């Protein structure tokens, strides 16, 4: 029979004492923790002869004559996007450069790493750069992957100690918060310096419709041609920066041989949960084949256009910008924020934008007021409280909703229930749908796709990457995709007669629309929790 413990008067004091001692220990540990000071970072750059590879020759043969342009194919459907990355890895001959905020130690992350290791076995140089925020407990996986002679793994802005668990990492680094809360949010995948994939997706189950709880609606693009060397140079800027640490400088050697490390990698990436995705059937929402079908036929169907690519400097993650100090936002002309604002403010007729996290801040509201004052229609699609995976961000967002509506912004919020009911973006089953795509269409001729959210964290603290595509055809495709979300999966917001926000759920057929007067698809507790936390959350950290 189990022993029962009676609650005594001194137990609360014991618990408080335990928490106090734990806090003192955490501060002591944090004072002792520090990044390695003498780190050997072997410089390397993108290969220069990718045009001579099979993929390079195919890209060249597919390009139109005349002015050098870049080729694009939007990847709105998760199965097609994962398939494209893996097929490119399978056909790589010289190099694969991979940069992500998140490579999760789950079925999808391990599947990608295995595809990269298989490429390395063929002699392909693989450089993997991952932000260190979500690598807790994954050092055995990444270090065994890095043991391959053709593979290098580096972490951006790493945690120096307590690496086994997310909580212990933060405990060891609590005195270094201003550094460790700034992250590399970039997402980039380049093969043979000639073709790649970029956009909003990280490498984890929930980005590819494989999570049992919730999955993201996102957007990537296949990119080839003239702009790819620019993307590679942006990767090199991070890879060779002093804010990046080789995994060997953070993870002590285990004494295992290279063969033993290879066997460990095989054990970690195979088994009952190993991913074996089928080649996507038929065509995607835009009528495109799975990439393998085109590559096998020796053709590459792309939309060719002029493009510009930008990335924030790596140092952004380690210091406050002028805007963070409350000064005017005059960012570097190579930063993503500067160029997003430049093209939004230059709009003449229409802006359509998607962002999962919407906190415009002072600079964003200046942009909205400017373009609305010029008569430009402005539509934004974002997450509802029920759809968001960051409820604290919703606190910051809701402070701006009424003003945006008064300015004439058409505001839509994703409905998890409606996304589950539609099959346009895939079968969600019992999982809920959430928006994660970061995109914009300006005047039906300029498209932005990248990693930047419309919130202070992306604007001030995290590094981002993005591409601008000057193509009415790509703009029309993205406009259609955003339209699918608005029509099939979102509520439109409006101001009621007394100025309160209302959510309009469009009806089918001749039925009347349903108007809701509180955050849709939420319960009392989730709304009440936000009311409690709202006064305590600093907007600058959201």
Helices and strands as residue ranges (DSSP letters): H 11-32, G 50-52, H 54-62, E 70-75, H 78-91, E 95-100, H 107-121, E 125-131, H 139-146, E 151-156, H 166-172, G 174-176, H 177-180, E 187-191, E 195-199, G 205-207, E 214-217, E 220-225, H 228-239, E 244-246, G 247-249, H 258-269, H 291-296, E 303-311, G 314-318, H 336-345, E 350-354, H 361-373, E 377-383, H 391-406, E 410-414, H 416-421, E 432-435, E 439-442, E 446-450, H 456-456, I 457-461, E 465-470, H 472-489, E 490-495, E 501-505, E 514-516, H 524-534, G 539-541
